[in-house]
């Protein structure tokens, strides 16, 4: 099964929020969706499930356009954490509603998992703490058994134990290869540990689609010190400067080849040291608004 998004546009109040968004997504993978505040991450999820009607483009599952084959929308699940309709309902009543919408909804799995957190079926959603509300939203999404599940900021503002619980639930959900997750989050460390791919949403569209395993085979973060204060042109042209502390420069090279390594070493740097590369570095490289992307300390 495959979900295909092509040329997706969405305007709100006359302003473009999404433009020409394209992506392919298959069960069995966890995709991280990242971007600055207001980039359109929530709008993208709402548009994919037709909560917002698109202004252009197509969303299709196995070639079935959801605009003309709405029955195929049952393959997508998005529980909007900021717009839940069931705040006054008990967990049992909420599950009843979702079982109608998703014929494959796994009631037994939901209540068994909820019991692990002492969430009884007669508890009302609005009575739960923010952390347990987040757990319920994730459980509803995963127990829908939809092949394509979207989670919007599932780690936001939660304590360590709840975050770890949600991470465990999400990783287990894709283990059998029957469903995939699209997770929008500002928690880059959590995403870095679980995501197979990262989509960067920038200027209303997906600017980059990185498969992290492939990227780490090519990208390198180096700490460099040169004999003079002036940075060589090669560093600025081939890399993205992440930080400057006196004479120490931290640079991200997204395509680090043997040829580039030889050229850098020919400049006879005083120090050249490889550092661990994480998703925060990629985010800073993609979205930094400082002049030249340089942070001085």
C-alpha positions in Angstrom: 0.0 0.0 0.0 1.2 3.5 -0.8 0.0 7.0 -0.1 0.9 9.6 -2.7 0.6 13.3 -2.4 1.1 15.5 -5.5 0.8 19.2 -6.1 -1.1 19.8 -2.9 -2.1 23.4 -2.3 -3.9 25.0 0.6 -4.8 28.7 1.2 -6.3 30.0 4.5 -7.8 33.5 4.6 -6.3 34.2 1.1 -2.8 33.3 2.3 -0.8 30.4 0.8 0.0 27.9 3.6 0.9 24.9 1.4 2.1 25.0 -2.2 2.9 22.1 -4.5 3.5 19.7 -1.6 4.6 16.2 -2.8 5.5 13.0 -0.9 5.3 9.3 -1.1 4.7 7.3 2.1 4.5 3.5 2.7 3.6 1.5 5.8 6.6 0.3 7.9 8.4 3.6 8.2 8.3 6.5 10.7 8.5 9.9 9.0 9.4 13.1 11.0 7.8 16.3 9.8 9.7 19.4 11.0 9.5 23.1 10.4 9.4 26.4 12.1 6.3 27.6 14.0 3.6 28.4 11.5 5.3 26.4 8.7 2.1 24.5 8.0 2.7 21.1 9.6 -0.8 20.9 11.2 -2.4 22.3 8.1 -0.8 19.5 6.1 -2.1 16.8 8.3 -5.6 18.4 8.4 -5.6 18.7 4.6 -4.5 15.1 4.1 -7.5 13.8 6.0 -9.9 16.3 4.4 -10.4 18.2 7.6 -9.4 21.1 5.4 -10.4 20.9 1.8 -7.4 21.3 -0.5 -7.2 24.1 -3.1 -5.3 22.0 -5.5 -3.4 18.7 -6.0 -4.2 15.2 -5.1 -4.0 12.7 -2.2 -4.2 9.1 -3.3 -4.0 5.6 -1.7 -2.9 2.9 -4.1 -3.9 5.2 -6.9 -7.4 5.9 -5.5 -7.8 9.7 -5.3 -9.4 10.5 -2.0 -11.4 13.3 -3.5 -13.3 10.9 -5.8 -12.9 7.7 -3.7 -13.7 8.9 -0.1 -14.1 5.3 1.2 -10.3 5.0 1.0 -9.9 7.7 3.7 -10.4 5.0 6.3 -6.7 4.2 5.6 -5.7 7.5 7.1 -6.0 8.5 10.8 -5.4 11.8 12.4 -6.7 12.7 15.8 -6.3 16.5 16.0 -5.1 17.1 19.6 -6.2 20.7 19.5 -9.6 20.1 18.1 -10.9 17.0 19.8 -14.7 16.7 19.8 -14.9 14.2 22.7 -13.6 16.1 25.7 -16.7 15.4 27.8 -17.0 11.7 26.8 -15.8 8.6 28.6 -13.0 6.6 27.1 -15.6 3.8 26.4 -17.8 6.2 24.5 -14.8 7.6 22.5 -13.8 4.1 21.5 -17.3 3.4 20.4 -17.2 6.4 18.1 -13.8 5.4 16.6 -14.9 1.8 16.1 -17.7 3.1 13.8 -15.2 5.3 11.8 -12.6 2.6 11.6 -14.0 -1.0 11.2 -10.6 -2.5 12.1 -10.4 -0.6 15.4 -8.8 -2.8 18.1 -10.9 -2.3 21.2 -9.1 -5.0 23.2 -5.7 -3.5 22.5 -6.9 0.0 23.4 -8.3 -0.9 26.8 -5.4 -3.3 27.6 -2.9 -0.5 26.9 -5.0 2.1 28.7 -5.1 -0.2 31.8 -1.3 0.0 31.9 -1.8 3.7 32.8 -4.7 3.1 35.1 -7.0 4.7 32.6 -10.4 3.1 33.3 -13.1 3.0 30.5 -15.4 5.2 32.6 -12.8 8.1 32.9 -13.8 11.2 31.0 -11.2 12.6 28.7 -11.4 16.2 30.1 -10.6 14.8 33.6 -7.2 13.5 32.5 -3.9 15.3 32.8 -2.3 16.7 29.6 0.1 13.7 29.5 -2.6 11.1 29.8 -4.7 12.9 27.2 -1.7 12.6 24.9 -1.5 8.9 25.6 -5.2 8.5 24.7 -4.8 10.4 21.5 -1.8 8.2 20.5 -3.7 5.0 21.5 -6.8 6.0 19.5 -4.6 6.7 16.4 -2.7 3.4 16.6 -5.6 1.2 17.5 -7.5 2.5 14.5 -5.3 0.1 12.6 -5.2 2.5 9.7 -2.1 2.0 7.6 -1.2 5.7 7.7 -1.3 7.4 11.1 -0.4 11.0 11.8 0.6 12.4 15.2 0.8 16.1 15.8 3.4 17.1 18.5 2.9 13.9 20.6 5.8 14.8 22.9 4.9 18.4 23.5 5.2 19.5 27.2 5.2 15.9 28.6 7.3 14.5 31.4 10.1 12.0 30.8 8.0 8.8 31.5 5.1 9.8 29.3 7.4 10.7 26.5 9.2 7.4 26.8 5.8 5.6 26.8 4.7 7.3 23.6 8.0 6.6 21.9 7.6 2.9 22.8 4.1 2.8 21.5 5.1 4.4 18.2 8.1 2.2 17.6 6.1 -0.9 18.4 3.3 0.3 16.0 5.5 0.0 12.9 7.3 -3.2 13.8 5.0 -5.4 11.8 5.3 -3.2 8.7 1.5 -2.8 8.5 1.3 0.9 9.3 3.5 4.0 9.0 3.6 7.1 11.1 4.0 10.7 10.2 5.0 12.6 13.3 5.1 16.4 13.4 7.3 17.5 16.3 9.6 20.2 17.6 11.3 17.6 19.8 14.2 16.9 17.4 16.0 14.6 19.8 13.0 12.3 20.1 12.5 12.3 16.3 16.2 11.6 15.7 16.0 8.4 17.7 12.9 6.9 16.0 12.5 8.4 12.5 13.5 6.7 9.3 13.0 9.9 7.2 12.7 13.6 7.9 10.6 16.0 5.8 11.5 19.7 6.1 8.5 22.0 5.5 9.8 25.4 4.4 8.3 28.2 2.4 5.0 26.4 2.1 6.4 23.2 0.6 8.6 20.2 1.4 12.1 21.5 0.8 14.0 18.3 1.6 13.2 14.7 2.2 16.1 13.0 4.0 16.5 9.4 4.8 18.6 9.7 7.9 20.6 6.5 7.4 21.6 7.5 3.9 22.3 11.1 4.9 24.7 10.0 7.7 26.7 8.1 5.2 27.4 11.3 3.3 27.2 14.2 5.7 29.9 15.1 8.2 30.1 17.7 11.0 33.6 19.0 11.6 35.2 21.2 14.1 37.9 23.2 12.4 40.7 25.6 13.4 42.8 27.4 10.8 46.1 29.2 11.1 44.5 32.6 10.2 41.2 34.1 11.4 39.9 34.3 7.8 37.9 31.2 6.8 38.9 29.6 3.6 36.5 30.0 0.7 36.2 26.2 0.4 34.6 26.0 3.9 31.9 28.6 3.0 31.2 27.1 -0.4 31.1 23.4 0.5 29.7 23.6 4.0 27.2 25.3 6.3 28.8 27.0 9.2 26.9 26.1 12.4 28.9 27.9 15.0 31.9 30.1 15.6 33.7 30.2 19.0 36.8 32.4 18.6 38.9 30.5 16.0 37.0 27.3 16.4 34.4 26.8 13.6 31.8 24.0 13.5 30.7 23.2 9.9 28.2 20.8 8.4 29.2 19.3 5.1 26.1 17.5 3.6 28.1 15.8 0.9 31.5 15.0 2.3 33.7 13.1 -0.3 37.2 11.9 -0.3 38.1 14.7 -2.7 36.6 17.3 -0.3 38.5 15.8 2.6 41.8 16.0 0.7 41.2 19.7 -0.2 40.4 20.5 3.4 43.5 18.8 4.7 45.6 20.6 2.0 44.7 23.8 3.8 46.6 22.5 6.8 44.1 23.2 9.5 45.4 23.3 13.0 42.5 21.2 14.1 40.1 19.0 12.1 37.8 16.8 14.3 34.6 15.0 13.4 31.7 15.5 15.7 28.4 13.5 16.1 25.8 14.6 13.6 22.2 15.0 14.9 18.9 16.3 13.6 19.4 19.6 15.4 22.3 20.3 13.1 20.2 19.7 10.0 17.4 21.8 11.4 19.8 24.7 12.1 21.3 24.3 8.6 17.9 24.4 7.0 16.2 27.2 8.9 19.0 29.5 10.3 18.1 33.1 9.6 21.4 34.6 10.8 23.6 36.1 8.2 25.5 33.3 6.5 24.1 30.9 9.1 26.9 31.8 11.5 26.4 31.8 15.2 29.2 33.5 17.2 29.9 32.8 20.8 
